[in-house]
């Protein structure tokens, strides 16, 4: 006779709950536990996963996550299969952050969820694309564009994944470019406070995450890209070995990605505290070297004229698509791709369709594009359509 399915599932859930309680009892007193997880709508769903593990799965299965696959990291116009794309960067951040979190006895499920979702809001062509889109958003009176706030918009507003406050806050408050070398959690009291925090971020403020787990992801973001960008720059011929001479960081951090990552993780673990006075930090020596490496990378990589030479063309592409799709929304042109492939899709929240302003819809549509899709839409809207053989019959 087959066992009763309902009672079997209940028994398994109870067993999973006991195992989770046992596992979380070993965490630091400042680590987040599943019992403290808070959701905006608090939709109850029986599950064998922890609250944060469920969030990680929801992010993995979101439409926004699938678009990581063709979003470049830094070298957006270079055809080279060995340079870092956004999807690899996210995996590296997750791995590094979970390694740190394990040693500090923090919640690895929470860390994984934050890491997986942290860069979902990046626009095509990386940070140059973000700057182009931000200028267009300001022109339309909807504020500046920040990819961290956009990541939250995709998961909380557009797709309505009903993620926990702790995960959304970690995503909102990640900022690998901030230059922070000491991070202390910044308490956030609930979703009302979180929504105010999101408005502050949209205005240019940069608060620390509310959890130590979020702080770990924020600093792991830096660890994941700072040495990797060096190796990518060498791969594409943007920098050479002698470019690094006379820079302080080489003697402290090393010159290859493996050594840099190893040095940063060890230094962070030695100097951080997840117990008495919770904080995440680098030593003064490593902080100074890291700042020096940032200056080197800005000068030789991110602002290198070879990398930024096509900026004017990219700005033109952004403006063309933004103006085209804004006109389509205002005219309610339901034949436009923004309706057929975004606004009208069943995975887009009805609440979003009701509340979002036209310019916000255009911003969100473009921000969600992969680099390749962005290029195809520009070509489609600027190049005349060719007809094969004869005009189609009507």
N, C-alpha and C positions, 0 to 999 in steps of 0.2 A: 504494500500500500504506500502511495506517494505521501510524503509529509505535507502538511498544510502550508501552502506557499506564504500566506500572510504571517503565520507564526514563525516560519523559518527566517523570513526577512527580519522580523522583529528581533529574533535571537542574534542574528548576525550584526544588526545595528547596535544592539546592547554590547556585544563583544567588541565591536569597533570603538564604541564610546569608552569602554574600560581601558582599552589599549591606548587610546588618545590621551585619556586622563593620566595614565601612567607615564607616557612619554612627556607630556607637558609639565609634569611634576618635577622633571629634571632640568627644566629651563631656568634661566636667570629670573630673579624676582621682578626684573624690569622688562622681561620679554612679554610679548602679547600672547594671550591664550584664546582658544576658540570661544570660550565662554564670554569673552569681552567683545566679540565681533558684533558690529552694528550695521544693519542694512537700512537703506532709505525706505523701502517698502516692506521689509521684513517678511517676504514671502516664504512661508514654511514649506520645506521640501525634505521628506525623509531621505537620509543619505548616510553612506558609510565613510564619506570623506570629511575632513575637517572643513570649517568654514572657509579658510584661506586656500586650501587645496581645491575646493569647489570653484573659488574665484579664478584660480590659475587655469582651470579647465574651461571656464566660461570665456576667459580672454583668448585662450588657444583656439576656441571654436568661433570666435567673433569674425565678422567680415573684415574688420579693420586689421586684425592680426594677419590674415592671409595676404594682405597687400605689402607686408614687410618684404616679401620675396624679391621685389624689383624696386626697392628704394635704396639708393646709394648712400654711403656714409659721408665721404669727403670728396672723392674723385669722381664726380657725377658725369663727366664727359669722356672718361677714359675707358676704352674697351679692353679690359684685362680681367680674366677670370680669377686671378689670384689676389685681387684687392678686396678689402672688407666691404660687404654690403650690410645694410641695416639689420637684416635677420641674423647674421653672424654676430654682429656687435651685441645684440640683445642676448644671445646665448652666452656670450663671454661675460657680460655683466651678471647674468643669473648664476653662472658657475663661480665666479669670483666672490660674489656677495654671499652665496650659500657657504662657501669655504670659510669666509670670515665669520658668518653667523653661527656656524657649527662650533667653532672654537670659543666664541663668546656666549654660547648657550642661548641663542636667540631662536625665534620661530622661523624655520627654513621654509615652511609652506607660505608664510606671509612674504618673506623675502622673494621667493620665486614668483609669486603673483605680481608684486610690484615691478620686478625686473622685466617680466614678460610684457607688461603693458606700458612701460615708461616712455617708449619712443613711437607709439602708434600714431601720434599726432604730427609727425614730421611731414612736411610738404615735399613735393618733387624737387630734386636738386639740393637737398640738404639745407644748410644754413643760409645760403644765398637765396634759395627759394623762399625760405621763411621771411627773409628781409623784404623780398619783392611783394609777397602776399600781405605782409604787415603794412606796407605803405598803401596798398589798395584798400585795405580794411579801414585805415585811418581816413582815407578820402571819403569813404562811405559812412563815416560816423559810427562805426561799430567797434572802435578801439583797435589796439595793436594786436598782432598775432603772435602767440607764444605756443610752441609745440607741446609744452607740458600741459597747458590749459586745454589745448585741442585734444590731447590724448584722453583727458577726462571727459570732454564733450562727446567723443565717439562712444565711449563705454558707458557713460552715465545718462546722457541725454539723447543721443541719436539712436543707439542700439538698445539702450535701457537694459543693461545686463544685471542691474540690481546688485552691484558689487558692495563689499563692505567699506565702511568709512576708512578703515585703516589702510586698505589697498588703494583706494582713490586718493587719499591724502599723500601716500608715498609717491604715487605717480605725479600728482600735481606739484609736489615740492621737490622733485628730483631736479638737479641742475648741475650736470657734470662740468659746466663751463664757469661755475661761480668762483672757483679759486679757493673755496673753503678748505682749511686744513684742520679745523676743530668744529665738530658738530654736536650740538646738544638738542634733544627733542624739544619741540615747541608745542605745548599742549593745545589740542583742539577739542572743544566740548561736545560736539554733535554735528548733525548735518546743517543746522542753521548757521553755526559757527564756520563750518566747512564752506558753505556757499558764500559767506562773507570773505573767507580766505581766498576763494577762487576769484572773487571780484578784485581783491588786492593784488593777486598775481597778474590778473589781466591789466591792472594799472601799472605794473612794473615792479612790484615788491617781490621779495624772494625769501619767504619764511622757510625755516627748517621743518622737516617732517615731524609729525606728532609722535612717531615711534622710533626706537633705536633701530629697528629693522629697516625703516625708511631711510634713516641716516646712513646705514651700511650700503644700501643700494645707491644712494646719491654719491657716495665716495667711490664705490665700485665702478660707477659709470666713468669716472675719471681714470681709474686704474686700467679699465678695459680699453680705452681709446688712445691714451697718451703715448704709449710705446708702439701700439699697433699702427697709428698714423705715421710714425717715423718709418716703420718697415714698408708700409704702402708707398710712402713718398720715395723711398729708395727703389722700390719695385718699378715705379713709373718714371724714374729718372729725374724727379723733381729736386732731390738733394743728393749730395755726394759725401763721401767720408770726411773730406777736409772741411766741409761746412760746419762741422761740430767742434772744430778746434777752438780752444780758449773759452769754452762755455763751461760754467761751474757744474752743471747737472751731470756731465759725463763721468766725473770722478766719484760722485755720490750714488747715482742711480744705475750706472752702466749705460751701454749704448745700444743693446738689442732688446727687443720686446720681452723676451723670457726673463732676462735679468732685471729689467725695470719692474715688471709685474711682481716678481719674487721679492725684490727690495721693498716695494711699497706695501705689500701685504704683511711681511714680517714686521716692518716698522709700525704699521697701523695696529697690529695685534699686541705688540709690546707696550704701546702707549695709550691704548684705549681701555675703558672700564665699563663693564655691563652690570656692575654690582653696586658698590657704595656711592659713587658719584657718576652716574651714567653719561658717557660721552664717547665719541669716536674722534681720534686725532692722530696726526703725524707728529714726529719729533720736529724740533726747530730746524735741525740740519736738513732733513728730508723735505720739509715745507719750503725752505729756501731753494733747494735744488729743483723742486717741482715747479715753483714759480719761474725759475730760470728756464726750465724746459718749455713751459707755456710760452714764454717770450720768444724762444727760439722757433717754436712751431708756428706761432702767429706770423713771425717775420719771414720764415723760409717755406712754410707750407700754406697756411690758410689765406694769407694775403699775397702769396706769390703771383706775380703778373701772369705767369703761364696758366695758373689755375683760374684766375678771375677774368681772363681776356674776353670771354663770351658773355659777360654779365649784362651788357646792354641788350643783347639779343634775347636773353632769358627774361629780362624785365619786359620786353616787348611781347613775348609769348604770354606771360602772366596777364598783362593788361588786356591783350586781345581776348583771351579766354574768359577773363572776369567780366568784361563788358558784354561779350556775346551771351554768356549764360545769364547774366543779370537781366538783360533785355528779354531773354526767353521766359524767365520767371515772371517778370512784370507783365508780359503779354499773355501769360499762361499758355505758352506754346508747348502743349503736352507731347508733341512729336520730338521735342528736343531731348538729347541724351540726359540732361540733368533731371528730367522727369522720368524717363524710361529706365535709367540705370541708377538713380539715387532716390529722389523724392517719392517716386511711386512704388518703390520696392517694399515688400511686406516685412522686411527686417528693420525698416526705419520706423521708429516709434510714432504712433499717432499723436502723442503729446508734442513731439518735436515738430511734426508737420503743422500742427495747429499754432504753435507759439513762435517758431523761428521767423525772423524777418527775411525778406528776399536776399539781401546782401549776405546775411549769415548762412543761408542755404548755399549760395555760390561759394563762399569761403570754405564751407565744410566739404562741398563736392570736390573742389580743387585740392584742398589739403589731403583728401583721401586718395588722390591719384598716385599711381606708381609713376616712375620716370617715363617708362615706355608708353603708358596710356596717355600721359600728359602730352608727349610728343605727337602721338597719333591724333589726339583731339585738336591740337594746333594745326597740324597738316590738313585735317578734315575741314577746318573752318577758314583756312586761308588759300588752299589750292583748289582750282576748279576740278569738278568731278568728271572723270573721263567715262565715256560710254563705249561699251564693247559692241562693235558691229552695227547696231541700229538702235534707235530709241525704243524703249519698251512700249508695248501696246497698252492703251488705257481703256 
